[in-house]
Amino acid sequence: MTASVLPTGPEPGTTAPRARSGVPSLVSQILTDCRRGLETLRVHKLRSLLTMLGMIFGVGAVVSMMSIGAGAQQQVLAFIEQLGVRNLIVEAREAQNWQSYQQVRRTSPGLTERDLRVVRANVTGITESSARKRFIPQKLVPRAQRDTPQVFGVEPSYLRIAGLRVTSGRFFEASENTLGAAVCVLGEGARTSLFGTRSALGEYVKVNEQWFRVIGTVGPLITSPTDVAGLPAENRNNLIYVPLASAILRVEDNTSWMKDEIDAIYLQFARAAETIPAAAVVRGFLQSSHRGADDYSVIVPAQLLAEQRRTQRIFGFVMVALASISLLVGGIGIMNIMLASVLERTREIGIRRAVGATQRDIVRQFLVETVMIAVAGGVIGLLFGAALSRLIAWVAGWSTIVTLTSIALAFLVSVAVGLVFGVYPARRAARLDPVEALHYE
């Protein structure tokens, strides 16, 4: 049997001095138990490490899984916030084939500029508005080094609606939009793809058969890799912005016959609270003009943001519940080892009781040892979880964020597990009969 660490006590036949009551006495007793616990863990290094493994893996699982969830949710939340919580977007659901196109056109004319005029005239509180005409050019000069940029035909107000930041040059003006001027503004990705590291200002870009002069560039935007509530996944940096009239009148699109007159309407309001009631009004107008055809989506970023935050909280609870199973297994392992430790140290417990230790002292001793194992395992688990999340981000290319909430939650749960699963072994040790414990071999 492995040698147990015996406490230092008074000489036989003397009475153990009782510490003064009060907080200082309790702190002194806990510090003594901590020193005794450290000595026990040092003597049984391998057993202590194996006991900690459950806590290490459990805490690591909690931290890494919550970091993955937080990274994914933050990317979506940032994308929605960038859409603008004061904005309302109507996105056309365009037909993918001739049969579906014919079926929709029997009842609905699709999204048109007339829809935008009706909305502007009847919806109150609109501060900015813009239609959009989007397409992918069949011909592009200079040739794109990566994916072919999309062309966005928009009105000048789109600059303020989308929160674009002009990094060089300028955005096109209302007069240029009215005249259908052959000018364009490049997104960060489109500029790099078409012109590399050199300046694009004053250069020309040929879209299909029309040349456009570059008058400005805008800064990078957050993009979503997947569809979000009716918004298609697209690289919002790989865009060429042209005046709406230029996109409709100057650029020939071979697939335009199967597309709506415009494919999106952007509205901006003075306050975010106005977007939800305005969305109901817009749906009513479009429901009437499109004769009930479900060929559009009304997206309210403020509403999406609230829903995503609720989803984030629920997702966090689920991830913690799943990862806590590992902590539960680790707690059971701690309890098993501590029960074995009670049997192994029965004689030590008998000696302590014989020299004056109370049942409370024995309970405190074993609880302190259990919590020390849980805390040590929790600290190592935090480091393991942070390293694992970084590894996942590097290998899978995912966005992971180790939050203070996940660290605090995982650590507190590990300490709580140590306390809960250490109570039974500690109480069992305290209830040992001192006489029988002294004769235990």
C-alpha positions as a LaTeX table, in Angstrom:
\begin{tabular}{lrrr}
\hline
Residue & $x$ (\AA) & $y$ (\AA) & $z$ (\AA) \\
\hline
Met1 & 0.00 & 0.00 & 0.00 \\
Thr2 & 1.33 & 3.46 & $-0.88$ \\
Ala3 & 2.59 & 5.43 & 2.07 \\
Ser4 & 0.22 & 8.11 & 3.25 \\
Val5 & 1.24 & 11.57 & 4.27 \\
Leu6 & 0.63 & 11.96 & 7.99 \\
Pro7 & $-0.08$ & 15.33 & 9.55 \\
Thr8 & 2.13 & 16.83 & 12.15 \\
Gly9 & 0.35 & 16.78 & 15.54 \\
Pro10 & 1.08 & 17.21 & 19.23 \\
Glu11 & 2.97 & 14.71 & 21.38 \\
Pro12 & 0.96 & 11.68 & 22.60 \\
Gly13 & $-0.90$ & 12.34 & 25.81 \\
Thr14 & $-1.21$ & 16.07 & 25.15 \\
Thr15 & $-4.32$ & 17.91 & 23.99 \\
Ala16 & $-4.28$ & 19.48 & 20.59 \\
Pro17 & $-4.49$ & 23.26 & 20.87 \\
Arg18 & $-7.69$ & 24.65 & 19.42 \\
Ala19 & $-7.40$ & 27.60 & 17.13 \\
Arg20 & $-9.23$ & 30.77 & 17.94 \\
Ser21 & $-12.61$ & 31.12 & 16.34 \\
Gly22 & $-13.23$ & 33.62 & 13.57 \\
Val23 & $-12.28$ & 34.25 & 9.96 \\
Pro24 & $-8.49$ & 34.39 & 10.52 \\
Ser25 & $-8.61$ & 30.97 & 12.18 \\
Leu26 & $-10.62$ & 29.50 & 9.28 \\
Val27 & $-8.22$ & 30.96 & 6.72 \\
Ser28 & $-5.28$ & 29.52 & 8.64 \\
Gln29 & $-6.91$ & 26.07 & 8.71 \\
Ile30 & $-7.65$ & 26.21 & 4.97 \\
Leu31 & $-4.05$ & 27.22 & 4.23 \\
Thr32 & $-2.84$ & 24.30 & 6.35 \\
Asp33 & $-5.16$ & 21.96 & 4.44 \\
Cys34 & $-3.86$ & 23.38 & 1.15 \\
Arg35 & $-0.27$ & 22.67 & 2.13 \\
Arg36 & $-1.26$ & 19.16 & 3.20 \\
Gly37 & $-3.17$ & 18.67 & $-0.07$ \\
Leu38 & $-0.22$ & 19.84 & $-2.17$ \\
Glu39 & 2.03 & 17.39 & $-0.39$ \\
Thr40 & $-0.43$ & 14.56 & $-1.05$ \\
Leu41 & $-0.66$ & 15.49 & $-4.76$ \\
Arg42 & 3.13 & 15.67 & $-4.96$ \\
Val43 & 3.53 & 12.20 & $-3.46$ \\
His44 & 0.95 & 10.72 & $-5.88$ \\
Lys45 & 1.88 & 12.59 & $-9.06$ \\
Leu46 & 0.66 & 10.06 & $-11.63$ \\
Arg47 & $-2.61$ & 9.39 & $-9.86$ \\
Ser48 & $-3.27$ & 13.11 & $-9.49$ \\
Leu49 & $-2.57$ & 13.72 & $-13.19$ \\
Leu50 & $-4.86$ & 10.89 & $-14.27$ \\
Thr51 & $-7.57$ & 12.27 & $-12.00$ \\
Met52 & $-7.22$ & 15.70 & $-13.60$ \\
Leu53 & $-7.52$ & 14.39 & $-17.16$ \\
Gly54 & $-11.31$ & 14.32 & $-17.06$ \\
Met55 & $-11.42$ & 17.95 & $-15.94$ \\
Ile56 & $-8.77$ & 18.97 & $-18.48$ \\
Phe57 & $-10.67$ & 17.46 & $-21.41$ \\
Gly58 & $-14.02$ & 18.70 & $-20.10$ \\
Val59 & $-12.92$ & 22.31 & $-19.64$ \\
Gly60 & $-11.03$ & 22.18 & $-22.93$ \\
Ala61 & $-14.18$ & 20.96 & $-24.70$ \\
Val62 & $-16.30$ & 23.74 & $-23.18$ \\
Val63 & $-13.82$ & 26.48 & $-24.14$ \\
Ser64 & $-13.15$ & 25.21 & $-27.68$ \\
Met65 & $-16.80$ & 24.53 & $-28.53$ \\
Met66 & $-17.93$ & 27.91 & $-27.20$ \\
Ser67 & $-15.11$ & 29.64 & $-29.10$ \\
Ile68 & $-16.25$ & 28.01 & $-32.36$ \\
Gly69 & $-19.85$ & 29.04 & $-31.73$ \\
Ala70 & $-18.86$ & 32.58 & $-30.72$ \\
Gly71 & $-16.69$ & 32.98 & $-33.82$ \\
Ala72 & $-19.41$ & 31.82 & $-36.20$ \\
Gln73 & $-22.11$ & 33.91 & $-34.52$ \\
Gln74 & $-19.95$ & 37.04 & $-34.37$ \\
Gln75 & $-19.28$ & 36.85 & $-38.10$ \\
Val76 & $-23.01$ & 36.64 & $-38.85$ \\
Leu77 & $-23.85$ & 39.39 & $-36.35$ \\
Ala78 & $-21.19$ & 41.69 & $-37.80$ \\
Phe79 & $-22.54$ & 41.06 & $-41.30$ \\
Ile80 & $-26.11$ & 41.88 & $-40.23$ \\
Glu81 & $-25.00$ & 45.01 & $-38.35$ \\
Gln82 & $-23.16$ & 46.16 & $-41.47$ \\
Leu83 & $-26.39$ & 45.80 & $-43.46$ \\
Gly84 & $-27.68$ & 48.60 & $-41.25$ \\
Val85 & $-30.18$ & 48.32 & $-38.41$ \\
Arg86 & $-32.02$ & 51.34 & $-39.86$ \\
Asn87 & $-32.32$ & 49.72 & $-43.28$ \\
Leu88 & $-35.00$ & 47.64 & $-44.95$ \\
Ile89 & $-34.16$ & 45.52 & $-48.00$ \\
Val90 & $-36.48$ & 44.03 & $-50.59$ \\
Glu91 & $-34.68$ & 41.27 & $-52.50$ \\
Ala92 & $-36.10$ & 39.76 & $-55.71$ \\
Arg93 & $-36.35$ & 35.98 & $-55.99$ \\
Glu94 & $-35.51$ & 35.58 & $-59.62$ \\
Ala95 & $-36.47$ & 32.51 & $-61.68$ \\
Gln96 & $-33.76$ & 29.93 & $-62.28$ \\
Asn97 & $-35.28$ & 28.40 & $-65.42$ \\
Trp98 & $-37.77$ & 29.17 & $-68.17$ \\
Gln99 & $-40.61$ & 27.11 & $-66.69$ \\
Ser100 & $-40.53$ & 28.83 & $-63.30$ \\
Tyr101 & $-40.14$ & 32.22 & $-65.01$ \\
Gln102 & $-43.29$ & 31.67 & $-67.08$ \\
Gln103 & $-45.24$ & 30.49 & $-64.04$ \\
Val104 & $-44.34$ & 33.57 & $-61.97$ \\
Arg105 & $-44.93$ & 36.03 & $-64.83$ \\
Arg106 & $-48.52$ & 34.85 & $-65.23$ \\
Thr107 & $-49.35$ & 36.72 & $-62.03$ \\
Ser108 & $-46.44$ & 39.04 & $-61.14$ \\
Pro109 & $-44.45$ & 41.57 & $-63.20$ \\
Gly110 & $-41.50$ & 41.08 & $-60.86$ \\
Leu111 & $-39.74$ & 43.80 & $-58.91$ \\
Thr112 & $-39.92$ & 47.10 & $-60.81$ \\
Glu113 & $-39.02$ & 50.75 & $-60.42$ \\
Arg114 & $-42.75$ & 51.39 & $-60.11$ \\
Asp115 & $-42.67$ & 49.39 & $-56.85$ \\
Leu116 & $-39.96$ & 51.71 & $-55.56$ \\
Arg117 & $-41.93$ & 54.82 & $-56.53$ \\
Val118 & $-45.07$ & 53.49 & $-54.79$ \\
Val119 & $-43.11$ & 52.69 & $-51.64$ \\
Arg120 & $-41.43$ & 56.11 & $-51.63$ \\
Ala121 & $-44.79$ & 57.84 & $-51.98$ \\
Asn122 & $-46.69$ & 55.85 & $-49.34$ \\
Val123 & $-44.21$ & 54.78 & $-46.63$ \\
Thr124 & $-43.35$ & 57.52 & $-44.14$ \\
Gly125 & $-39.99$ & 58.00 & $-42.44$ \\
Ile126 & $-37.77$ & 57.06 & $-45.41$ \\
Thr127 & $-34.57$ & 59.13 & $-45.39$ \\
Glu128 & $-32.68$ & 57.36 & $-48.20$ \\
Ser129 & $-33.68$ & 54.87 & $-50.91$ \\
Ser130 & $-32.12$ & 53.15 & $-53.88$ \\
Ala131 & $-32.94$ & 50.47 & $-56.42$ \\
Arg132 & $-30.32$ & 47.93 & $-57.53$ \\
Lys133 & $-29.64$ & 46.12 & $-60.79$ \\
Arg134 & $-27.10$ & 43.31 & $-60.43$ \\
Phe135 & $-25.44$ & 41.03 & $-62.98$ \\
Ile136 & $-22.22$ & 39.18 & $-63.73$ \\
Pro137 & $-20.53$ & 40.45 & $-66.92$ \\
Gln138 & $-19.75$ & 37.96 & $-69.68$ \\
Lys139 & $-16.74$ & 40.04 & $-70.80$ \\
Leu140 & $-14.45$ & 42.05 & $-68.56$ \\
Val141 & $-11.32$ & 44.02 & $-69.38$ \\
Pro142 & $-8.85$ & 43.98 & $-67.64$ \\
Arg143 & $-9.22$ & 40.28 & $-67.02$ \\
Ala144 & $-9.96$ & 39.41 & $-63.39$ \\
Gln145 & $-7.17$ & 37.53 & $-61.63$ \\
Arg146 & $-9.71$ & 35.76 & $-59.39$ \\
Asp147 & $-13.51$ & 35.46 & $-59.48$ \\
Thr148 & $-15.25$ & 37.77 & $-61.94$ \\
Pro149 & $-16.62$ & 40.80 & $-60.07$ \\
Gln150 & $-20.35$ & 41.46 & $-60.00$ \\
Val151 & $-21.73$ & 44.74 & $-61.31$ \\
Phe152 & $-24.08$ & 46.67 & $-59.01$ \\
Gly153 & $-26.17$ & 49.36 & $-60.67$ \\
Val154 & $-27.25$ & 51.62 & $-57.79$ \\
Glu155 & $-28.20$ & 55.21 & $-57.05$ \\
Pro156 & $-25.79$ & 57.63 & $-55.30$ \\
Ser157 & $-27.74$ & 57.27 & $-52.02$ \\
Tyr158 & $-26.53$ & 53.65 & $-51.83$ \\
Leu159 & $-23.23$ & 55.01 & $-50.51$ \\
Arg160 & $-24.94$ & 56.15 & $-47.30$ \\
Ile161 & $-27.40$ & 53.26 & $-47.08$ \\
Ala162 & $-24.71$ & 50.58 & $-47.30$ \\
Gly163 & $-22.23$ & 52.55 & $-45.17$ \\
Leu164 & $-19.55$ & 52.44 & $-47.85$ \\
Arg165 & $-16.27$ & 54.15 & $-47.07$ \\
Val166 & $-14.59$ & 55.82 & $-50.04$ \\
Thr167 & $-10.84$ & 55.22 & $-49.76$ \\
Ser168 & $-9.80$ & 57.08 & $-52.92$ \\
Gly169 & $-11.51$ & 59.28 & $-55.46$ \\
Arg170 & $-15.27$ & 59.73 & $-55.05$ \\
Phe171 & $-18.64$ & 58.07 & $-55.52$ \\
Phe172 & $-20.78$ & 59.00 & $-58.53$ \\
Glu173 & $-23.26$ & 61.85 & $-58.14$ \\
Ala174 & $-27.00$ & 62.25 & $-58.83$ \\
Ser175 & $-26.35$ & 64.07 & $-62.15$ \\
Glu176 & $-24.17$ & 61.21 & $-63.36$ \\
Asn177 & $-26.88$ & 58.73 & $-62.44$ \\
Thr178 & $-29.54$ & 60.77 & $-64.27$ \\
Leu179 & $-27.41$ & 60.99 & $-67.44$ \\
Gly180 & $-26.31$ & 57.35 & $-67.24$ \\
Ala181 & $-22.63$ & 58.37 & $-67.18$ \\
Ala182 & $-20.05$ & 55.71 & $-67.97$ \\
Val183 & $-18.29$ & 55.88 & $-64.61$ \\
Cys184 & $-17.72$ & 53.24 & $-61.93$ \\
Val185 & $-16.44$ & 52.74 & $-58.39$ \\
Leu186 & $-14.53$ & 49.58 & $-57.44$ \\
Gly187 & $-14.80$ & 47.49 & $-54.31$ \\
Glu188 & $-11.58$ & 46.51 & $-52.58$ \\
Gly189 & $-11.62$ & 42.98 & $-53.98$ \\
Ala190 & $-12.47$ & 44.08 & $-57.52$ \\
Arg191 & $-9.69$ & 46.70 & $-57.50$ \\
Thr192 & $-7.10$ & 44.14 & $-56.41$ \\
Ser193 & $-8.37$ & 41.53 & $-58.88$ \\
Leu194 & $-8.37$ & 43.91 & $-61.87$ \\
Phe195 & $-5.42$ & 46.24 & $-61.20$ \\
Gly196 & $-3.29$ & 44.51 & $-58.55$ \\
Thr197 & $-1.33$ & 46.91 & $-56.37$ \\
Arg198 & $-1.39$ & 49.92 & $-58.72$ \\
Ser199 & $-3.88$ & 52.76 & $-58.45$ \\
Ala200 & $-7.14$ & 52.27 & $-60.34$ \\
Leu201 & $-8.21$ & 55.94 & $-60.44$ \\
Gly202 & $-8.56$ & 57.19 & $-64.01$ \\
Glu203 & $-8.28$ & 53.69 & $-65.47$ \\
Tyr204 & $-10.98$ & 52.11 & $-67.64$ \\
Val205 & $-12.93$ & 48.92 & $-67.17$ \\
Lys206 & $-14.81$ & 47.31 & $-70.05$ \\
Val207 & $-18.02$ & 45.60 & $-68.91$ \\
Asn208 & $-19.37$ & 43.50 & $-71.77$ \\
Glu209 & $-19.20$ & 46.10 & $-74.61$ \\
Gln210 & $-19.19$ & 49.30 & $-72.53$ \\
Trp211 & $-16.14$ & 51.11 & $-71.16$ \\
Phe212 & $-16.42$ & 52.68 & $-67.68$ \\
Arg213 & $-13.94$ & 55.14 & $-66.16$ \\
Val214 & $-12.90$ & 54.40 & $-62.57$ \\
Ile215 & $-13.60$ & 57.46 & $-60.40$ \\
Gly216 & $-13.20$ & 55.91 & $-56.93$ \\
Thr217 & $-12.64$ & 52.88 & $-54.73$ \\
Val218 & $-14.32$ & 51.85 & $-51.46$ \\
Gly219 & $-12.96$ & 50.06 & $-48.39$ \\
Pro220 & $-13.45$ & 46.39 & $-47.47$ \\
Leu221 & $-16.78$ & 45.07 & $-46.22$ \\
Ile222 & $-17.73$ & 42.01 & $-44.15$ \\
Thr223 & $-19.13$ & 39.18 & $-46.26$ \\
Ser224 & $-21.24$ & 36.16 & $-45.36$ \\
Pro225 & $-20.22$ & 32.74 & $-46.77$ \\
Thr226 & $-23.83$ & 31.49 & $-46.63$ \\
Asp227 & $-27.30$ & 32.85 & $-47.39$ \\
Val228 & $-28.76$ & 34.96 & $-44.59$ \\
Ala229 & $-32.57$ & 35.25 & $-44.42$ \\
Gly230 & $-33.09$ & 35.69 & $-48.17$ \\
Leu231 & $-29.82$ & 37.52 & $-48.87$ \\
Pro232 & $-27.69$ & 35.42 & $-51.23$ \\
Ala233 & $-24.10$ & 34.65 & $-50.29$ \\
Glu234 & $-21.78$ & 36.93 & $-52.23$ \\
Asn235 & $-18.42$ & 38.58 & $-51.93$ \\
Arg236 & $-19.40$ & 42.17 & $-51.13$ \\
Asn237 & $-15.82$ & 43.31 & $-51.79$ \\
Asn238 & $-15.67$ & 41.91 & $-55.33$ \\
Leu239 & $-18.10$ & 44.48 & $-56.77$ \\
Ile240 & $-18.14$ & 47.16 & $-59.47$ \\
Tyr241 & $-20.59$ & 49.97 & $-58.65$ \\
Val242 & $-22.08$ & 51.86 & $-61.63$ \\
Pro243 & $-24.99$ & 54.33 & $-61.83$ \\
Leu244 & $-28.35$ & 52.55 & $-62.00$ \\
Ala245 & $-29.29$ & 54.20 & $-65.30$ \\
Ser246 & $-25.97$ & 53.13 & $-66.80$ \\
Ala247 & $-26.51$ & 49.53 & $-65.77$ \\
Ile248 & $-30.00$ & 49.48 & $-67.31$ \\
Leu249 & $-29.33$ & 51.50 & $-70.49$ \\
Arg250 & $-25.66$ & 50.99 & $-71.36$ \\
Val251 & $-24.89$ & 47.40 & $-70.42$ \\
Glu252 & $-26.40$ & 44.53 & $-72.38$ \\
Asp253 & $-26.96$ & 41.43 & $-70.25$ \\
Asn254 & $-27.68$ & 38.21 & $-72.16$ \\
Thr255 & $-29.79$ & 36.87 & $-69.27$ \\
Ser256 & $-31.72$ & 40.09 & $-68.58$ \\
Trp257 & $-34.81$ & 38.73 & $-70.36$ \\
Met258 & $-35.32$ & 36.31 & $-67.43$ \\
Lys259 & $-34.67$ & 38.85 & $-64.69$ \\
Asp260 & $-36.74$ & 41.50 & $-62.95$ \\
Glu261 & $-36.48$ & 45.13 & $-64.02$ \\
Ile262 & $-34.61$ & 45.76 & $-60.77$ \\
Asp263 & $-33.55$ & 43.04 & $-58.33$ \\
Ala264 & $-33.50$ & 44.90 & $-55.00$ \\
Ile265 & $-34.83$ & 47.94 & $-53.19$ \\
Tyr266 & $-32.91$ & 49.54 & $-50.30$ \\
Leu267 & $-34.69$ & 51.81 & $-47.82$ \\
Gln268 & $-33.18$ & 53.66 & $-44.86$ \\
Phe269 & $-35.16$ & 55.15 & $-41.97$ \\
Ala270 & $-34.35$ & 57.69 & $-39.29$ \\
Arg271 & $-34.67$ & 55.14 & $-36.46$ \\
Ala272 & $-34.29$ & 51.36 & $-36.29$ \\
Ala273 & $-37.67$ & 51.04 & $-34.54$ \\
Glu274 & $-39.40$ & 52.31 & $-37.70$ \\
Thr275 & $-38.18$ & 49.45 & $-39.90$ \\
Ile276 & $-40.42$ & 46.70 & $-38.50$ \\
Pro277 & $-43.78$ & 48.50 & $-38.93$ \\
Ala278 & $-42.59$ & 49.84 & $-42.31$ \\
Ala279 & $-41.81$ & 46.27 & $-43.41$ \\
Ala280 & $-45.45$ & 45.32 & $-42.86$ \\
Val281 & $-46.60$ & 48.24 & $-45.03$ \\
Val282 & $-44.10$ & 47.39 & $-47.79$ \\
Arg283 & $-45.22$ & 43.76 & $-47.78$ \\
Gly284 & $-48.80$ & 44.92 & $-48.16$ \\
Phe285 & $-48.03$ & 47.03 & $-51.26$ \\
Leu286 & $-45.92$ & 44.31 & $-52.87$ \\
Gln287 & $-48.51$ & 41.64 & $-52.08$ \\
Ser288 & $-51.05$ & 43.69 & $-54.02$ \\
Ser289 & $-48.85$ & 44.63 & $-57.00$ \\
His290 & $-47.37$ & 41.13 & $-57.34$ \\
Arg291 & $-50.82$ & 39.51 & $-56.95$ \\
Gly292 & $-49.72$ & 37.23 & $-54.14$ \\
Ala293 & $-46.68$ & 35.84 & $-55.97$ \\
Asp294 & $-43.90$ & 34.90 & $-53.57$ \\
Asp295 & $-41.14$ & 36.30 & $-55.78$ \\
Tyr296 & $-39.49$ & 38.66 & $-53.28$ \\
Ser297 & $-38.11$ & 38.74 & $-49.72$ \\
Val298 & $-38.40$ & 41.61 & $-47.26$ \\
Ile299 & $-35.35$ & 41.66 & $-44.99$ \\
Val300 & $-35.26$ & 43.72 & $-41.79$ \\
Pro301 & $-31.67$ & 43.69 & $-40.43$ \\
Ala302 & $-32.78$ & 44.99 & $-37.00$ \\
Gln303 & $-35.13$ & 42.03 & $-36.64$ \\
Leu304 & $-32.51$ & 39.61 & $-37.93$ \\
Leu305 & $-30.01$ & 40.98 & $-35.41$ \\
Ala306 & $-32.38$ & 40.36 & $-32.50$ \\
Glu307 & $-33.14$ & 36.83 & $-33.74$ \\
Gln308 & $-29.46$ & 36.01 & $-34.22$ \\
Arg309 & $-28.66$ & 37.18 & $-30.69$ \\
Arg310 & $-31.39$ & 34.94 & $-29.30$ \\
Thr311 & $-30.04$ & 32.08 & $-31.40$ \\
Gln312 & $-26.55$ & 32.79 & $-30.10$ \\
Arg313 & $-27.71$ & 32.49 & $-26.49$ \\
Ile314 & $-29.57$ & 29.23 & $-27.16$ \\
Phe315 & $-26.62$ & 27.86 & $-29.12$ \\
Gly316 & $-24.30$ & 28.74 & $-26.25$ \\
Phe317 & $-26.49$ & 26.92 & $-23.73$ \\
Val318 & $-26.62$ & 23.81 & $-25.94$ \\
Met319 & $-22.86$ & 23.80 & $-26.51$ \\
Val320 & $-22.19$ & 24.16 & $-22.79$ \\
Ala321 & $-24.65$ & 21.37 & $-21.96$ \\
Leu322 & $-22.98$ & 19.01 & $-24.44$ \\
Ala323 & $-19.46$ & 19.87 & $-23.31$ \\
Ser324 & $-20.45$ & 19.62 & $-19.64$ \\
Ile325 & $-20.95$ & 15.88 & $-20.11$ \\
Ser326 & $-17.15$ & 15.63 & $-20.21$ \\
Leu327 & $-16.98$ & 17.60 & $-16.96$ \\
Leu328 & $-19.53$ & 15.23 & $-15.42$ \\
Val329 & $-17.40$ & 12.25 & $-16.37$ \\
Gly330 & $-14.37$ & 14.03 & $-14.93$ \\
Gly331 & $-16.26$ & 14.66 & $-11.68$ \\
Ile332 & $-17.18$ & 10.99 & $-11.39$ \\
Gly333 & $-13.51$ & 10.12 & $-11.87$ \\
Ile334 & $-12.52$ & 12.52 & $-9.08$ \\
Met335 & $-15.09$ & 10.97 & $-6.74$ \\
Asn336 & $-13.84$ & 7.44 & $-7.47$ \\
Ile337 & $-10.23$ & 8.39 & $-6.81$ \\
Met338 & $-11.12$ & 10.22 & $-3.60$ \\
Leu339 & $-13.12$ & 7.23 & $-2.36$ \\
Ala340 & $-10.08$ & 5.04 & $-2.99$ \\
Ser341 & $-7.95$ & 7.65 & $-1.24$ \\
Val342 & $-10.21$ & 7.48 & 1.83 \\
Leu343 & $-9.65$ & 3.72 & 2.11 \\
Glu344 & $-5.94$ & 4.13 & 1.55 \\
Arg345 & $-5.62$ & 6.84 & 4.19 \\
Thr346 & $-7.91$ & 5.31 & 6.80 \\
Arg347 & $-5.11$ & 5.03 & 9.35 \\
Glu348 & $-4.07$ & 8.67 & 8.73 \\
Ile349 & $-7.66$ & 9.75 & 9.36 \\
Gly350 & $-7.76$ & 7.73 & 12.60 \\
Ile351 & $-4.57$ & 9.39 & 13.83 \\
Arg352 & $-5.91$ & 12.86 & 13.05 \\
Arg353 & $-9.14$ & 12.12 & 14.89 \\
Ala354 & $-7.18$ & 10.72 & 17.83 \\
Val355 & $-5.13$ & 13.91 & 18.21 \\
Gly356 & $-8.22$ & 16.13 & 18.24 \\
Ala357 & $-9.37$ & 16.70 & 14.65 \\
Thr358 & $-13.14$ & 17.04 & 14.31 \\
Gln359 & $-15.35$ & 15.64 & 11.57 \\
Arg360 & $-15.50$ & 19.16 & 10.11 \\
Asp361 & $-11.69$ & 19.25 & 9.89 \\
Ile362 & $-11.65$ & 15.94 & 7.98 \\
Val363 & $-14.40$ & 17.10 & 5.60 \\
Arg364 & $-12.55$ & 20.34 & 4.95 \\
Gln365 & $-9.28$ & 18.50 & 4.31 \\
Phe366 & $-10.73$ & 16.22 & 1.63 \\
Leu367 & $-12.84$ & 18.97 & 0.06 \\
Val368 & $-9.76$ & 21.19 & $-0.25$ \\
Glu369 & $-7.83$ & 18.37 & $-1.93$ \\
Thr370 & $-10.71$ & 17.71 & $-4.34$ \\
Val371 & $-11.07$ & 21.38 & $-5.24$ \\
Met372 & $-7.31$ & 21.67 & $-5.78$ \\
Ile373 & $-7.46$ & 18.79 & $-8.26$ \\
Ala374 & $-10.44$ & 20.40 & $-10.02$ \\
Val375 & $-8.81$ & 23.86 & $-10.10$ \\
Ala376 & $-5.51$ & 22.51 & $-11.43$ \\
Gly377 & $-7.36$ & 20.50 & $-14.06$ \\
Gly378 & $-9.47$ & 23.55 & $-14.92$ \\
Val379 & $-6.46$ & 25.82 & $-15.44$ \\
Ile380 & $-4.72$ & 23.27 & $-17.64$ \\
Gly381 & $-8.02$ & 22.69 & $-19.44$ \\
Leu382 & $-8.36$ & 26.42 & $-20.19$ \\
Leu383 & $-4.94$ & 26.45 & $-21.81$ \\
Phe384 & $-5.76$ & 23.23 & $-23.69$ \\
Gly385 & $-9.10$ & 24.64 & $-24.90$ \\
Ala386 & $-7.55$ & 27.92 & $-26.08$ \\
Ala387 & $-4.82$ & 26.04 & $-27.95$ \\
Leu388 & $-7.41$ & 23.66 & $-29.47$ \\
Ser389 & $-9.57$ & 26.54 & $-30.71$ \\
Arg390 & $-6.54$ & 28.15 & $-32.34$ \\
Leu391 & $-5.65$ & 24.84 & $-33.97$ \\
Ile392 & $-9.21$ & 24.43 & $-35.31$ \\
Ala393 & $-9.13$ & 27.99 & $-36.68$ \\
Trp394 & $-5.81$ & 27.30 & $-38.42$ \\
Val395 & $-6.71$ & 23.89 & $-39.85$ \\
Ala396 & $-10.37$ & 24.47 & $-40.81$ \\
Gly397 & $-10.12$ & 28.19 & $-41.56$ \\
Trp398 & $-12.99$ & 28.96 & $-39.19$ \\
Ser399 & $-13.31$ & 32.07 & $-37.08$ \\
Thr400 & $-12.94$ & 31.20 & $-33.38$ \\
Ile401 & $-13.09$ & 33.57 & $-30.42$ \\
Val402 & $-12.11$ & 32.61 & $-26.88$ \\
Thr403 & $-14.36$ & 34.84 & $-24.77$ \\
Leu404 & $-14.02$ & 35.76 & $-21.11$ \\
Thr405 & $-17.49$ & 34.30 & $-20.60$ \\
Ser406 & $-16.41$ & 30.86 & $-21.81$ \\
Ile407 & $-13.26$ & 30.98 & $-19.65$ \\
Ala408 & $-15.14$ & 32.05 & $-16.51$ \\
Leu409 & $-17.97$ & 29.58 & $-17.11$ \\
Ala410 & $-15.68$ & 26.61 & $-17.73$ \\
Phe411 & $-13.53$ & 27.41 & $-14.69$ \\
Leu412 & $-16.47$ & 27.95 & $-12.34$ \\
Val413 & $-18.14$ & 24.75 & $-13.51$ \\
Ser414 & $-14.92$ & 22.80 & $-12.92$ \\
Val415 & $-14.69$ & 24.14 & $-9.35$ \\
Ala416 & $-18.36$ & 23.38 & $-8.76$ \\
Val417 & $-17.90$ & 19.84 & $-10.05$ \\
Gly418 & $-14.97$ & 19.39 & $-7.67$ \\
Leu419 & $-17.05$ & 20.55 & $-4.73$ \\
Val420 & $-20.12$ & 18.47 & $-5.61$ \\
Phe421 & $-18.25$ & 15.26 & $-6.27$ \\
Gly422 & $-15.91$ & 15.75 & $-3.32$ \\
Val423 & $-18.66$ & 16.02 & $-0.69$ \\
Tyr424 & $-19.50$ & 12.30 & $-0.50$ \\
Pro425 & $-15.88$ & 11.05 & $-0.12$ \\
Ala426 & $-15.20$ & 13.79 & 2.44 \\
Arg427 & $-18.28$ & 12.93 & 4.52 \\
Arg428 & $-17.44$ & 9.23 & 4.32 \\
Ala429 & $-13.93$ & 9.95 & 5.59 \\
Ala430 & $-15.29$ & 12.09 & 8.43 \\
Arg431 & $-17.70$ & 9.36 & 9.58 \\
Leu432 & $-14.97$ & 6.73 & 10.04 \\
Asp433 & $-14.78$ & 5.42 & 13.59 \\
Pro434 & $-11.42$ & 6.63 & 15.02 \\
Val435 & $-10.78$ & 3.37 & 16.94 \\
Glu436 & $-11.44$ & 1.17 & 13.91 \\
Ala437 & $-9.45$ & 3.51 & 11.68 \\
Leu438 & $-6.38$ & 3.21 & 13.95 \\
His439 & $-6.48$ & $-0.60$ & 13.66 \\
Tyr440 & $-6.99$ & $-0.49$ & 9.86 \\
Glu441 & $-4.18$ & $-2.05$ & 7.81 \\
\hline
\end{tabular}
